[in-house]
Structure formats: structure tokens, C-alpha cells
Amino acid sequence: MVASLKKTTAPGAVLRGILCATLLVLAWGAQARTVISVSTDRDPVGMNESFQITFSAHGSVDGDPDFAPLRKDFQILSTSQNSSFSIINSKIRSSKTWSVTVLPRRSGTLTIPPISFGADHSPAASVQVSKTAATQGQQGDDADIHIEAQVSTTQPYVQSQVIYTLRLYRAVPTANASLDEPQVANGDAVIERLDEDKNYEIQVNGKLYRVVERKYAVYPQTSGPITISPVKFEGRVAPDTFSLLNPFGPPPRTVVRESAPVTLNVKPVPAGFTGSHWFPAKHVTLTEEWSKDPPAFKVGEPITRTLVLTVDGQTSSQLPELPKWVPGGFRSYPDQPQLKDDKNRNGIVGSREEKTALIPNRPGDYVLPAITIPWWNVNTGKMEQATLPQRHITVAAAAGQPADQGTAAAAPAPLNKLSTPAPAPQKEDNTAASPAGQGKHNPWLLLSLGLAAVWLLTLIAWWLSGRRRRGADAADAGEDSLRQVRRDLRAACLSHSPARVRELLLKWGRLTWPEDPPANLGEIGVRSHPALAEEIRRLNHALYSQIPGDWRGEAFWQAFEHARKQRQQAGQVEQGRLEPLHRL
């Protein structure tokens, strides 16, 4: 009987096992889908100029790549492979990259064909190859050593990002070589170096050059023409002559080369931009995360919302504060904003992260308002908006507490009444306790309030300790640094240089508020004495107005000094650093 039962049920069990295994494989395949991307380190490139094709796989690929299809239009010089993994929110993410150094076989628009990685395939891509090399050497010594400077655009918007590329070409060995950093000859701009130098070889007119490529991000701070001065190279080159009379040869000679100057015609803030904070970029995203996903709200229980503003083409110091969004009925405890800059060869991606802990006071339905950040798209020449839509939320009452009791438990007046003896209830009403009475004898409410108080005290202690550390670091700057900044600021005001005043005022703000440095003039104006705030507004107008005006610095300096003297008369003596502007 038993043997017969096993014999009849075994096929069904096998079928069920096969079906389950098939479903697991299909589910795993859907989740483990691999995305392969293709990019080149330069585009366009020239004939006889090597470049890299990079294949990046996020996830596991089905097999090793077959680069044979590349040989149709490219000569493969070398290949390399790199693997990495990261842990984000307890999830392991792996990625692998293959870098292939190639030399084009012909000019024109060449197709990078799909490459098979077992059953996975990369998408097709293209690269433009010119008939001549990207840079041709000149005659004489310049044919052996020369410098090329290029910019991504010659007509940027004020405060937008310009990629400045510097290439040093050397056909002969050099010693004691040095290459200057780019400087602004006229106008005002901030220059940030990007990533590490890139080294490669190209062939121009039958001559092989070793190339050092260096990139910078340039942010013009004023409209009008701005010139980036020539960059100088200096090195020693050994002569290639040989004589029996002098077997050691003549001594090496020093060679100096300079790049051509680059002029930017910077456009002012366009009339079509109506936002309160101007910042141009290539791409902007605004995202949110919650400590609980999906978020669940209950009276007395904290929950954290994290907002991240990511901007391609701006540093994090230029990003604005996010608008206020906490509705009534909540206590909020914001952390210090986290600023981060991600530099790569394509520019800088800045991000601003703001975390806010929320504690609901009472149950009910609420609306978190929409958050909108206007910005200017430098690619389309139009104003756009990064937006988080409004969110409808429902706050539940605390455990063991009626829905209408949350209001009484959170409101100050009923809590004060807990210390006042209530009239003795009549006997027939003993079964019906008042809302205040329920709150008094509710251990969950008291436990929630106690935990919230401990959490708040921990936050305050952490903030005070961080403030002491930042205060100690700021004290190292010393009174002499602030005095020097004031002297330089006075000179800039009397020379009527608004760009220089802006630079020194931001430096003064960083020394004054080391724990919370202002990112722009607008933030300094908010913290300023009214007279000084008005002069800062006029300075901003002079810097970014579409019609340049004749700004005079005497009034600005007088407002600055008047505010400082008022503070001194009130007995507030400087000790190591200037008092904050809002206390002047």
C-alpha cells in the first residue's frame, strides 16, 4: 500500500519541483538583469590618435567579452579589466569595466558595434574621426613640444560651468618639466581642477607624441569678456647631436612654451529666469528618502525624511537651501546639510543633502507641500524646475490612545493640567474618563514622551560637541586673518571692484561663520545688519545685472565700518574673530 502510494505521487512531486525551479530561475533572471553601457574618453578624435572605449556592466554578465567585431574599423592596442562592488542600503551592487585602447583605421563616423558578453550584449555607439589629428604641430621647436588649450564653450552664462582642457604634446624626452595652472587675466572666475592627468600617445604627420591632458572646471562670476591667460610649460631638453670631440654632448637646453589665451564672452542672467536663486546647470534632480519605506506616521514616533538636490554642472557650495516644507502639527529637528562634490573628467556634480526628523504631535490627515527648485538649463537655454510633488499623509494615534486624544496629549494646555487635581468624579461617571485623565494614566504616552526627550537631549549634546569642535578649528584662523581680510576689503571698496569685494566678503563670511559658512552673497545678506544687507543687495545687482552699472564702493565700506563701530560701542569686543554679521 505504501509502495503504491509513493509510486503514484512521485511524478507529481517531480513536476512541482521542476516548476518551482523554473520559476526561481526566471525570477532570478528578471532581478539580475545586467545593463552594459559604452563610452569613449574623447570624441572627436583624429586619425593616428589612440583613444579608449570603455564597456561598463552593472551586475553579472553572462560571459567574457568578444572584442573581435572592433577589428573591422579599429586596431586594438591593449585591453584592461577592473571590478568593483559597493553596499548601499544593505544591498550589494557589483560592477565591472573593460577598457580597450584602439587606433581608428579610417576617418568619418565610425560605429562601435555591439559586443557580446555571452548572452548579454552592449549597445552600439559611434565616434567621430577626423582626417587629421586633433592638433597639428608647428614647424621648428614647436613641432617637438607645444601646448593646446580648448574650452567647451566660449559663450557661457554667468556662474555656469566651462570645461577648460589643456594638452601638452612632447615628441622628445624632457627633464625638470613644469606646467603652470591656468589663471584669469581679466574678469573674475573660479577655476577647479578635475580628476587626474590623462596620458596617451598620438601620431601627427608621422611623428609620435606623448600627450598629457589636464582638465579644469571654470565658473565665470561676472558677465562680459573674461580671458584665461596663457599656460606656460618649462623643461630641459637634451640635444640629439653627438661628436667624437665631445662624447658627452652639449648641455641640455631649457625650453619654454605657452598656450594661446582663451577669451570667454560671458552672458548675464537672462530675463526669462524668474527664480529667486540663479544657478545654471546641465541637469538637476530632486529626490527624497524616508527612514521607513513606505513611511508610516504615528503620534510621538520619529521618522526621518532625506531630501537630496543633485546638480550636474555646479559645485555644492552654489546650491540653494531647500524651501521650508514641514506642516503644522509636527515637531522637526533638521541635521546640518551635507555638501558633496563629485569630480570627473566631464565636470563637477554637486549635491546637497538635508535630513529632517519629524515627530507628529496629533493624529489626522496632513499635506506635505510640493518642493520646487527653479534652474536654468544651459543646453536648452530655458528655465526648468526640479519638483517633488505634494504628499498626503495620515498620522495614526499612539498605541492604546483614541484618535481624538492625540491632540490633547500633544497640546501644552492639557499637559499643564496634569499637575492640577481634578474634581472628584461622581460615582456614576467612573467608567468614562476625560481625555486629560486618559493621557495622565497612559503609560505609552509617557514612554513616548520620555523617549522623545532622551532623543532630543542626545541631538542637542551632539550639536553642542560639534559646535565646540568647529569653534576650536575656527579660532585657529586668528584675529590677524580677519584683520587682513578687512584691510583687503577696504582696498577693494576704494578701488570700486565689485568682483573683488564679493570674493573678500565670502572669505570674511567663512571666517566669521566657520560652523555654517555662507555659500553666496544672499546668505550673508540674510544674516546682516539692515544697512549692510542693503549694500550687499546693490553689490549683487552690480555683479549680475544685464546692464553693467558704475558701482562705487565707498558706501559699502561705510556701512561695513558703521556696523562694526556700533558693535564696539555696545561693548562687544572682538576675541579671535569678528562677530556674526547679524549681530553687528
C-alpha positions in Angstrom: 0.0 0.0 0.0 2.8 2.4 0.9 4.9 1.4 -2.0 1.9 2.0 -4.3 1.3 5.5 -2.8 4.9 6.5 -3.3 4.8 5.3 -6.9 1.8 7.4 -7.8 2.8 10.6 -6.0 6.4 10.7 -7.2 5.7 12.1 -10.7 3.6 14.9 -9.3 6.3 15.9 -6.8 8.9 15.9 -9.6 6.8 18.1 -11.8 6.2 20.5 -8.9 9.9 20.7 -8.2 10.7 21.4 -11.9 8.1 24.1 -12.0 9.4 25.8 -8.8 13.0 25.6 -10.1 11.9 27.2 -13.4 10.1 30.0 -11.6 13.1 30.7 -9.4 15.4 30.8 -12.4 13.0 33.2 -14.3 12.7 35.4 -11.2 16.4 35.5 -10.6 17.0 36.3 -14.3 14.5 39.2 -14.1 16.1 40.6 -11.0 19.7 40.0 -12.2 19.2 41.8 -15.5 22.6 43.3 -16.5 22.9 46.7 -18.1 26.0 47.3 -20.2 27.0 50.9 -21.2 29.6 52.1 -23.7 31.6 55.4 -23.6 34.8 56.9 -25.1 37.3 59.1 -23.4 37.4 61.6 -26.3 35.1 62.5 -29.1 36.0 63.6 -31.8 39.4 62.0 -32.3 41.9 62.2 -35.1 43.5 59.7 -37.4 46.6 58.1 -35.9 45.3 59.1 -32.4 44.6 56.4 -29.9 41.6 56.6 -27.6 39.8 54.3 -25.1 36.5 52.6 -25.4 35.0 51.6 -22.0 32.4 48.9 -21.5 30.7 49.1 -18.1 28.5 46.3 -16.7 26.3 46.8 -13.6 25.6 43.3 -12.4 26.9 39.9 -13.6 27.5 39.4 -17.3 26.8 36.0 -18.9 30.3 35.5 -20.2 33.7 37.1 -21.2 33.6 39.8 -23.9 34.4 39.1 -27.6 36.1 42.2 -28.9 36.7 40.8 -32.4 34.0 43.0 -34.1 36.0 46.0 -33.2 38.8 45.0 -35.5 36.9 46.0 -38.6 37.3 49.7 -38.0 39.8 49.8 -35.1 43.2 48.4 -34.3 43.2 47.1 -30.8 46.3 48.2 -28.9 45.6 47.0 -25.4 42.8 45.9 -23.1 42.3 46.0 -19.3 39.7 45.0 -16.8 38.5 46.3 -13.4 35.9 45.1 -10.9 34.3 46.8 -8.0 31.4 46.4 -5.7 29.5 48.6 -3.2 27.0 48.2 -0.4 24.0 50.6 -0.5 21.1 50.2 2.0 22.3 46.6 2.8 22.3 45.7 -0.9 25.5 44.6 -2.6 25.9 46.1 -6.1 28.8 44.9 -8.3 30.1 46.4 -11.5 32.9 45.6 -14.0 34.6 47.7 -16.6 36.6 46.7 -19.7 38.9 49.4 -21.2 40.0 48.9 -24.8 42.7 51.2 -26.3 42.2 51.4 -30.0 43.5 53.2 -33.1 41.0 54.1 -35.9 41.6 52.6 -39.3 39.7 55.3 -41.2 38.1 58.7 -40.8 34.4 59.5 -40.6 31.7 58.5 -38.3 32.8 55.0 -37.1 30.4 52.6 -35.4 31.3 50.8 -32.2 29.5 47.6 -32.9 27.6 45.6 -30.1 29.9 43.4 -28.2 28.7 40.0 -26.9 29.2 39.1 -23.2 27.9 35.6 -23.5 24.1 36.0 -23.9 24.4 39.7 -22.9 25.2 42.4 -25.5 26.4 46.0 -25.3 24.6 48.7 -27.3 26.0 50.1 -30.4 27.8 53.5 -30.2 29.6 55.9 -32.6 32.7 58.1 -32.6 33.7 60.9 -35.0 37.2 60.5 -36.5 38.7 63.4 -38.4 41.1 63.0 -41.3 43.9 64.8 -39.5 44.9 64.6 -35.8 43.1 66.8 -33.4 46.2 69.0 -33.0 48.8 69.6 -35.6 52.3 70.6 -34.6 54.0 73.7 -35.9 57.4 74.0 -37.6 60.7 74.3 -35.7 60.9 73.5 -31.9 57.1 73.7 -31.7 56.9 70.5 -33.7 58.5 68.7 -30.8 56.8 70.5 -27.9 53.7 72.5 -27.9 50.6 73.2 -25.8 46.9 73.3 -26.8 44.1 74.9 -24.8 40.4 74.4 -25.5 37.1 75.2 -23.8 33.7 73.5 -24.0 32.0 76.9 -24.9 33.1 80.4 -25.5 29.7 82.0 -24.6 28.7 80.6 -21.2 26.2 82.1 -18.7 27.5 83.8 -15.6 28.3 81.2 -12.9 27.8 78.3 -15.4 30.5 75.6 -15.8 33.0 75.7 -18.6 35.4 72.8 -19.2 38.9 74.0 -19.9 41.1 71.3 -21.5 44.9 71.7 -21.6 47.1 69.3 -23.7 50.9 69.2 -23.6 52.4 67.5 -26.7 56.0 66.2 -26.4 57.9 64.3 -29.2 61.2 64.4 -27.2 62.1 63.5 -23.6 62.1 66.3 -21.1 63.6 66.7 -17.6 62.7 69.1 -14.8 59.4 69.8 -16.5 56.8 72.1 -15.0 53.3 73.2 -16.2 51.6 76.2 -14.7 48.0 76.3 -13.6 45.6 78.5 -15.7 44.9 82.0 -14.3 42.3 84.6 -15.2 43.9 87.7 -16.8 40.9 89.9 -16.7 37.4 89.4 -15.2 36.5 87.1 -12.3 36.2 83.3 -12.4 36.6 80.3 -10.1 38.8 77.5 -11.5 38.6 73.9 -10.2 41.0 71.1 -11.3 39.2 67.9 -12.4 40.4 64.4 -11.8 43.9 63.1 -12.6 46.0 63.8 -15.7 45.4 61.5 -18.7 48.4 60.3 -20.6 48.3 58.8 -24.1 50.2 58.8 -27.4 49.2 60.1 -30.8 50.9 60.3 -34.2 50.9 63.5 -36.1 52.5 63.8 -39.6 54.5 60.6 -38.9 55.8 61.9 -35.6 54.8 60.2 -32.3 53.8 62.5 -29.4 53.3 61.7 -25.8 50.3 63.8 -24.6 49.5 64.9 -21.1 45.8 66.0 -20.9 44.6 68.1 -17.9 41.0 69.4 -17.4 39.5 72.2 -15.3 36.1 73.5 -14.5 35.8 77.3 -14.8 32.9 79.2 -13.3 32.7 82.9 -14.5 31.5 85.1 -11.7 30.8 88.3 -13.8 29.3 88.9 -17.2 31.3 90.3 -20.1 34.6 89.2 -21.6 36.9 87.1 -19.4 40.4 86.0 -20.5 42.2 82.9 -19.3 45.9 83.8 -19.7 48.4 81.5 -21.5 49.6 78.5 -19.6 53.4 78.1 -19.6 55.5 74.9 -19.9 59.1 74.9 -18.9 61.5 71.9 -19.2 65.0 70.9 -20.2 65.7 69.0 -23.5 68.9 67.1 -24.2 70.3 67.7 -27.7 70.3 64.7 -30.1 73.7 65.5 -31.6 76.9 63.5 -30.9 80.5 64.4 -31.5 83.7 62.4 -31.0 85.4 65.6 -29.8 82.7 65.9 -27.1 81.3 62.5 -26.4 79.1 63.8 -23.6 77.5 66.3 -26.0 76.4 69.9 -25.2 74.5 70.6 -22.0 70.7 70.3 -22.0 68.8 73.4 -23.1 65.7 75.0 -21.4 62.6 75.1 -23.5 59.6 77.4 -22.7 56.3 77.0 -24.4 52.9 78.8 -23.9 49.4 78.0 -24.9 47.2 80.6 -26.6 45.0 82.8 -24.4 41.2 81.9 -24.3 38.5 84.5 -24.2 35.0 83.8 -22.8 32.1 86.1 -23.6 30.0 85.6 -20.5 26.3 86.2 -20.8 24.3 87.7 -17.9 21.4 86.2 -16.1 18.7 86.0 -18.8 15.4 87.9 -18.4 13.5 84.7 -18.8 14.7 83.4 -15.4 12.3 84.3 -12.6 13.6 82.1 -9.7 14.9 83.7 -6.5 18.3 81.9 -6.7 20.2 81.8 -10.0 22.1 78.7 -10.9 22.7 77.3 -14.4 23.4 73.6 -14.9 23.2 70.7 -17.4 20.9 68.5 -15.3 19.1 68.8 -11.9 17.3 66.2 -9.8 15.5 66.4 -6.5 14.8 63.1 -4.7 13.5 62.0 -1.3 14.0 59.0 1.0 12.3 58.0 4.3 13.7 56.1 7.2 10.7 53.8 6.8 9.7 52.7 3.3 6.8 53.3 2.9 6.6 56.0 5.5 4.2 55.4 8.4 3.3 58.1 10.8 2.2 57.7 14.5 1.9 60.3 17.2 5.1 60.6 19.2 7.2 58.4 17.0 10.1 60.0 15.0 10.5 59.4 11.2 13.3 61.0 9.1 12.9 62.5 5.6 16.0 62.9 3.5 16.0 65.4 0.5 18.9 65.3 -2.0 19.4 68.0 -4.6 21.9 66.9 -7.3 23.2 69.3 -9.9 25.4 68.4 -12.9 27.5 71.5 -13.6 27.6 73.2 -10.2 29.6 72.9 -7.0 27.7 72.1 -3.8 28.5 75.5 -2.3 26.4 77.2 -5.1 23.3 75.2 -4.4 20.4 76.9 -2.6 18.7 75.9 0.6 15.6 73.8 0.1 12.3 75.6 0.8 10.5 75.1 4.1 8.1 72.2 3.9 7.2 71.0 7.5 3.5 71.4 8.1 1.8 72.4 11.4 1.2 69.6 13.9 4.8 68.3 13.7 8.0 68.9 15.7 11.0 69.0 13.3 14.7 68.5 14.0 16.9 69.2 10.9 20.5 68.0 10.7 23.3 70.1 9.3 23.2 69.9 5.4 25.7 67.6 3.8 27.5 69.1 0.8 29.4 66.9 -1.6 31.3 67.4 -4.9 31.8 64.5 -7.3 34.6 65.5 -9.8 35.3 63.6 -13.0 36.7 64.5 -16.4 33.3 65.7 -17.6 32.9 68.3 -14.8 31.6 68.6 -11.3 28.3 67.2 -9.9 27.4 68.9 -6.7 24.8 67.6 -4.2 23.1 69.0 -1.1 21.5 66.6 1.4 19.1 67.8 4.0 17.8 65.4 6.7 14.9 66.3 9.0 13.5 64.2 11.8 9.7 64.6 12.2 7.6 63.8 15.3 3.8 64.1 14.9 2.0 65.9 17.7 -1.5 64.7 16.9 -3.3 62.3 14.6 -5.1 63.4 11.4 -4.6 63.9 7.7 -1.8 66.3 6.5 -0.3 67.5 3.3 3.4 67.9 2.8 3.7 70.7 0.2 5.3 70.4 -3.2 9.0 71.4 -3.3 10.1 73.3 -6.4 13.6 74.4 -7.4 13.8 76.7 -10.5 17.1 76.3 -12.5 18.4 77.3 -15.9 19.2 74.6 -18.5 22.4 75.7 -20.3 21.8 73.0 -23.0 18.3 74.2 -24.0 18.6 77.9 -22.9 15.4 77.7 -20.9 14.3 77.8 -17.3 13.2 74.5 -15.8 12.0 73.2 -12.4 13.1 70.3 -10.3 10.0 69.3 -8.3 8.8 66.9 -5.7 5.0 66.6 -5.8 3.0 67.2 -2.6 2.3 64.2 -0.5 -0.8 63.3 1.5 -0.1 61.6 4.8 -2.1 60.2 7.7 -0.9 60.3 11.3 -2.2 57.5 13.5 -2.9 57.8 17.2 -0.4 56.4 19.7 -1.0 52.7 20.7 -3.8 52.4 23.2 -4.9 56.0 22.6 -8.2 57.2 20.9 -7.8 59.2 17.7 -9.0 62.4 19.4 -6.7 62.0 22.3 -3.5 62.8 20.4 -4.4 66.5 20.2 -4.9 66.7 23.9 -1.8 64.8 24.7 0.4 67.0 22.5 -1.1 70.4 23.3 0.6 72.4 26.0 -2.5 73.4 28.0 -3.8 69.8 28.8 -0.3 68.8 29.8 -0.1 71.6 32.3 -3.5 70.5 33.8 -2.0 67.2 34.7 -0.4 68.8 37.8 -3.7 70.3 38.9 -6.0 67.9 41.0 -9.2 67.3 39.0 -12.6 67.4 40.8 -13.7 64.1 42.1 -15.9 62.4 39.5 -19.4 61.3 40.5 -19.8 57.6 41.1 -22.0 57.0 38.0 -19.3 58.6 35.8 -16.4 56.4 36.9 -16.5 54.4 33.7 -16.0 57.5 31.5 -12.6 59.1 31.9 -11.8 62.5 30.4 -9.2 62.8 27.6 -6.8 64.5 30.0 -7.3 61.7 32.6 -6.6 59.1 30.0 -3.4 60.9 29.0 -2.3 61.0 32.6 -2.6 57.3 33.2 -1.5 56.2 29.7 2.0 54.6 30.1 2.5 54.5 26.3 2.2 58.3 26.0 4.6 58.9 28.9 7.0 56.4 27.5 6.9 58.1 24.0 7.4 61.5 25.6 10.3 60.2 27.6 12.0 58.6 24.6 11.4 61.8 22.5 13.0 63.8 25.3 16.1 61.5 25.5 16.4 61.6 21.7 16.2 65.4 21.7 18.8 65.7 24.5 21.1 63.4 22.5 20.7 65.6 19.4 21.5 68.7 21.5 24.6 67.2 23.0 25.8 66.1 19.6 25.2 69.5 18.2 27.0 71.3 21.1 30.0 69.0 20.8 30.2 69.5 17.1 29.9 73.3 17.6 32.8 73.2 20.1 35.0 71.3 17.7 34.1 73.7 14.9 34.7 76.7 17.2 38.2 75.4 18.0 39.0 75.0 14.4 37.7 78.4 13.5 39.8 80.0 16.3 43.0 78.9 14.5 42.3 81.4 11.8 43.0 84.1 14.4 42.4 87.8 14.6 45.2 88.6 12.2 43.4 86.8 9.3 40.2 88.7 9.8 42.1 92.0 10.1 43.9 91.2 6.8 40.6 90.4 5.1 39.2 93.8 6.4 42.2 95.6 5.0 41.9 93.9 1.6 38.1 94.6 1.7 38.7 98.3 2.3 41.2 98.4 -0.6 38.7 96.6 -2.9 35.9 99.0 -2.0 38.0 102.1 -2.6 39.2 100.7 -5.9 35.5 100.1 -6.9 36.0 96.5 -7.7 32.7 94.6 -7.1 34.1 91.2 -8.1 37.0 91.6 -5.6 34.6 92.8 -2.9 32.4 89.7 -3.5 35.4 87.4 -3.2 36.6 89.0 0.1 33.1 89.2 1.6 32.6 85.5 1.0 36.0 84.8 2.6 35.1 87.1 5.5 31.8 85.2 5.9 33.7 81.8 6.0 36.0 83.1 8.8 33.0 84.6 10.7 30.8 81.5 10.5 33.2 78.5 10.2 30.5 76.2 11.6 28.0 77.3 9.0 29.8 79.2 6.1 27.6 81.2 3.7 27.5 79.8 0.2 26.7 83.1 -1.5 26.1 86.8 -1.0 22.4 86.2 -0.5 23.0 84.2 2.6 25.3 86.9 4.0 22.6 89.5 3.3 20.1 87.5 5.3 22.4 87.4 8.4 23.4 91.1 8.0 22.6 94.4 9.7 19.9 96.2 7.6 22.3 98.8 6.3 24.9 96.3 5.3 22.2 94.0 3.8 21.1 96.8 1.5 24.6 97.4 0.3 25.0 93.7 -0.4 21.8 93.8 -2.4 23.3 96.7 -4.5 26.5 94.8 -4.9 24.6 91.7 -6.2 22.8 93.9 -8.7 26.0 95.4 -9.9 27.5 91.9 -10.4 24.6 90.2 -12.2 22.7 93.0 -13.8 22.2 92.7 -17.5 23.1 96.3 -17.8 26.5 96.9 -16.1 26.5 99.9 -13.9 29.1 102.1 -12.3 29.3 100.6 -8.8 31.1 102.7 -6.2 32.5 101.1 -3.1 32.6 104.0 -0.6 29.0 103.5 0.6 29.6 99.7 1.1 32.7 100.3 3.2 31.0 103.0 5.3 28.1 100.6 6.0 30.5 97.9 7.0 32.5 100.1 9.3 29.5 101.8 10.8 28.0 98.4 11.8 31.4 97.3 13.3 31.7 100.5 15.4 28.1 100.2 16.7 29.0 96.7 18.0 32.2 98.0 19.6 30.3 100.8 21.3 27.9 98.2 22.7 30.9 96.6 24.4 31.2 93.6 22.1 34.9 93.3 21.6 36.4 91.0 19.0 38.1 88.0 20.5 39.9 86.0 17.8 37.3 86.7 15.1 34.6 89.1 14.0 31.1 88.8 15.4 28.5 87.4 13.0 27.0 89.9 10.6 23.5 89.6 12.1 24.9 90.8 15.4 26.6 93.9 14.1 
